[in-house]
């Protein structure tokens, strides 16, 4: 049980860049990722950065959809 805590500490201590994490999360939103790139991400990326980038990506996606729908409804195309 103590060993799994060590693994988590090692994962959180990874020095992957936040920009690289954002790029990996953006690709995952599209569902396009090579297996080799995925393995490299698992080895390099900080899991906390992945969670933060995923939440930010989801917020940007939802806000974009809301803005798009409001724009379409406001333009009269949907009427």
Phi, psi and omega in degrees: 000319180294332181294323180293329176294324176296319179297321178293319178297321178294321180295318181290334181279358180298148186257025178299143182286152179291326178295318176297324177293317177300319179296316180295320179291322178299316177297324181290331176296326178277344180079020182242113180201129177287150181299320180294320178294321178298315179297321179294320178297317180299325181282331188256325192281145177278125183300329179292321176297323180295317180295314180297315179295323178295318178294316177298317178298319179294319179296315179298319179297312182295316179297321178298318178296317179297315179296317179298315180296316178298322179294316180295315180294319181291334182279348179088359180293325184276356185282000000 
